């Protein structure tokens, strides 16, 4: 299954075009961390601007093990990090992961 990633304003209007993640979410920790553990294929997950730095730190930590990631996973992770980096200081934004099993 895949999930879709989007950055939205507080009304839910997209600030970036949503894009599909096919594999990197399978590498998100399930038993550790405060944020990525809640992103998966079944339920949607949303993080606000105050939570964004913590989420970004967890994504960057995942990047540090990039030799263990395959090429597709590395590409998806870089794209998420790039988009997050462009919006990390914006107020009232939400980082949203839409699961196929969710909405």
Contact map, one row per residue, 1 for C-alpha under 8 A:
1110000000000000000001000000000000000000100000000000000000000000000000000000000000000000000000000001000
1111000000000000000111100000000000000000100000000000000000000000000000000000000000000000000000000011000
1111100000000000000111001000000000000001100000000000000000000000000000000000000000000000000000001111000
0111110000000000011110000000000000000000000000000000000000000000000000000000000000000000000000011111000
0011111000000000011110000000000000000000000000000000000000000000000000000000000100000000000000111100000
0001111100000111111000000000000000000000000000000000000000000000000000000000000000000000000000111000000
0000111110000111110000000000000000000000000000000000000000000000000000000000000000010000000011110000000
0000011111111111000000000000000000000000000000000000000000000000000000000000000000000000000011110000000
0000001111111110000000000000000000000000000000000000000000000000000000000000000000000000000111000000000
0000000111111000000000000000000000000000000000000000000000000000000000000000000000000000000111000000000
0000000111111000000000000000000000000000000000000000000000000000000000000000000000000000000000000000000
0000000111111100000000000000000000000000000000000000000000000000000000000000000000000000000000000000000
0000000111111110000000000000000000000000000000000000000000000000000000000000000000000000000000000000000
0000011110011111110000000000000000000000000000000000000000000000000000000000000000000000000000000000000
0000011110001111100000000000000000000000000000000000000000000000000000000000000000000000000000000000000
0000011100000111110000000000000000000000000000000000000000000000000000000000000000000000000000000000000
0000011000000111111000000000000000000000000000000000000000000000000000000000000000000000000000000000000
0001111000000101111100000000000000000000000000000000000000000000000000000000000000000000000000000000000
0001110000000000111110000000000000000000000000000000000000000000000000000000000000000000000000000000000
0111100000000000011111000000000000000000000000000000000000000000000000000000000000000000000000000000000
0111100000000000001111111000000000000000000000000000000000000000000000000001000000000000000000000000000
1110000000000000000111111000000000000000000000000000000000000000000000000000000000000000000000000000000
0100000000000000000011111110000000000000000000000000000000000000000000011001000000000000000000000000000
0000000000000000000011111111000000000000000000000000000000000000000000011101100000000000000000000000000
0010000000000000000011111111000000000011000000000000000000000000000000000000000000000000000000000000000
0000000000000000000000111111000000000001000000000000000000000000000000000000000000000000000000000000000
0000000000000000000000111111100000000000000000000000000000000000000000000000000000000000000000000000000
0000000000000000000000011111110000011010000000000000000000000100000000000000000000000000000000000000000
0000000000000000000000000011111110011000000000000000000000000000000000000000000000000000000000000000000
0000000000000000000000000001111100011100000000000000000000000000000000000000000000000000000000000000000
0000000000000000000000000000111110001000000000000000000000000000000000000000000000000000000000000000000
0000000000000000000000000000111111001000000000000000000000000000000000000000000000000000000000000000000
0000000000000000000000000000101111111000000000000000000001000000000000000000000000000000000000000000000
0000000000000000000000000000000111111000000000000000011000000000000000000000000000000000000000000000000
0000000000000000000000000000000011111110000000000000011001000000000000000000000000000000000000000000000
0000000000000000000000000001110011111110000000000000001001100000000000000000000000000000000000000000000
0000000000000000000000000001111111111111000000000000000000000000000000000000000000000000000000000000000
0000000000000000000000000000010000111111000010000000000000000000000000000000000000000000000000000000000
0000000000000000000000001001000000111111101110000000000000000000000000000000000000000000000000001000000
0010000000000000000000001100000000001111111100000000000000000000000000000000000000000000000000000010000
1110000000000000000000000000000000000011111100000000000000000000000000000000000000000000000000000011110
0000000000000000000000000000000000000001111100000000000000000000000000000000000000000000000000000011110
0000000000000000000000000000000000000011111110000000000000000000000000000000000000000000000000000111111
0000000000000000000000000000000000000011111111000000000000000000000000000000000000000000000000011110011
0000000000000000000000000000000000000110001111100000000000000000000000000000000000000000000000011100000
0000000000000000000000000000000000000000000111110000000000000000000000000000000000000000000001111000000
0000000000000000000000000000000000000000000011111111001000000000000000000000000000000000000001110000000
0000000000000000000000000000000000000000000001111111000000000000000000000000000000000000000111100000000
0000000000000000000000000000000000000000000000111111100000000000000000000000000000000001111111100000000
0000000000000000000000000000000000000000000000111111100000000000000000000000000000000000000000000000000
0000000000000000000000000000000000000000000000111111111000000000000000000000000000000000000000000000000
0000000000000000000000000000000000000000000000111111111100000000000000000000000000000001000000100000000
0000000000000000000000000000000000000000000000001111111110000000000000000000000000000001000000000000000
0000000000000000000000000000000001100000000000000011111111000000000000000000000000000000000000000000000
0000000000000000000000000000000001110000000000100011111111100000000000000000000000000000000000000000000
0000000000000000000000000000000000000000000000000001111111110000000000000000000010010000000000000000000
0000000000000000000000000000000000000000000000000000111111111000000000000000000000000000000000000000000
0000000000000000000000000000000010110000000000000000011111111100000000000000000000000000000000000000000
0000000000000000000000000000000000010000000000000000001111111110000000000000100010000000000000000000000
0000000000000000000000000000000000000000000000000000000111111111000000000000000010000000000000000000000
0000000000000000000000000000000000000000000000000000000011111111100000000000000000000000000000000000000
0000000000000000000000000001000000000000000000000000000001111111110000000000000000000000000000000000000
0000000000000000000000000000000000000000000000000000000000111111110000000100100000000000000000000000000
0000000000000000000000000000000000000000000000000000000000011111110000000000000000000000000000000000000
0000000000000000000000000000000000000000000000000000000000001111111110000000000000000000000000000000000
0000000000000000000000000000000000000000000000000000000000000111111111000100000000000000000000000000000
0000000000000000000000000000000000000000000000000000000000000000111111000000000000000000000000000000000
0000000000000000000000000000000000000000000000000000000000000000111111000000000000000000000000000000000
0000000000000000000000000000000000000000000000000000000000000000111111101100000000000000000000000000000
0000000000000000000000000000000000000000000000000000000000000000011111111100000000000000000000000000000
0000000000000000000000000000000000000000000000000000000000000000000011111110000000000000000000000000000
0000000000000000000000110000000000000000000000000000000000000000000001111111000000000000000000000000000
0000000000000000000000110000000000000000000000000000000000000000000011111111100000000000000000000000000
0000000000000000000000010000000000000000000000000000000000000010010011111111110000000000000000000000000
0000000000000000000000000000000000000000000000000000000000000000000000111111111000000000000000000000000
0000000000000000000010110000000000000000000000000000000000000000000000011111111100000000000000000000000
0000000000000000000000010000000000000000000000000000000000100010000000001111111110000000000000000000000
0000000000000000000000000000000000000000000000000000000000000000000000000111111111000000000000000000000
0000000000000000000000000000000000000000000000000000000000000000000000000011111111100000000000000000000
0000100000000000000000000000000000000000000000000000000000000000000000000001111111110000000000000000000
0000000000000000000000000000000000000000000000000000000100110000000000000000111111111000000000000000000
0000000000000000000000000000000000000000000000000000000000000000000000000000011111111100000000000000000
0000000000000000000000000000000000000000000000000000000000000000000000000000001111111110000000000000000
0000001000000000000000000000000000000000000000000000000100000000000000000000000111111111000000000000000
0000000000000000000000000000000000000000000000000000000000000000000000000000000011111111000000000000000
0000000000000000000000000000000000000000000000000000000000000000000000000000000001111111100000000000000
0000000000000000000000000000000000000000000000000000000000000000000000000000000000111111110010000000000
0000000000000000000000000000000000000000000000001001100000000000000000000000000000011111110000000000000
0000000000000000000000000000000000000000000000001000000000000000000000000000000000000111111000000000000
0000000000000000000000000000000000000000000000001000000000000000000000000000000000000011111110000000000
0000000000000000000000000000000000000000000000001000000000000000000000000000000000000000111110000000000
0000000011000000000000000000000000000000000000011000000000000000000000000000000000000000011111000000000
0000001111000000000000000000000000000000000000011000000000000000000000000000000000000010011111100000000
0000001111000000000000000000000000000000000001111000000000000000000000000000000000000000000111110000000
0000111100000000000000000000000000000000000001111001000000000000000000000000000000000000000011111000000
0001111100000000000000000000000000000000000111100000000000000000000000000000000000000000000001111100000
0011110000000000000000000000000000000010000111000000000000000000000000000000000000000000000000111110000
0011100000000000000000000000000000000000001110000000000000000000000000000000000000000000000000011111011
0111000000000000000000000000000000000001111100000000000000000000000000000000000000000000000000001111111
1111000000000000000000000000000000000000111000000000000000000000000000000000000000000000000000000111111
0000000000000000000000000000000000000000111000000000000000000000000000000000000000000000000000000011111
0000000000000000000000000000000000000000111100000000000000000000000000000000000000000000000000000111111
0000000000000000000000000000000000000000001100000000000000000000000000000000000000000000000000000111111
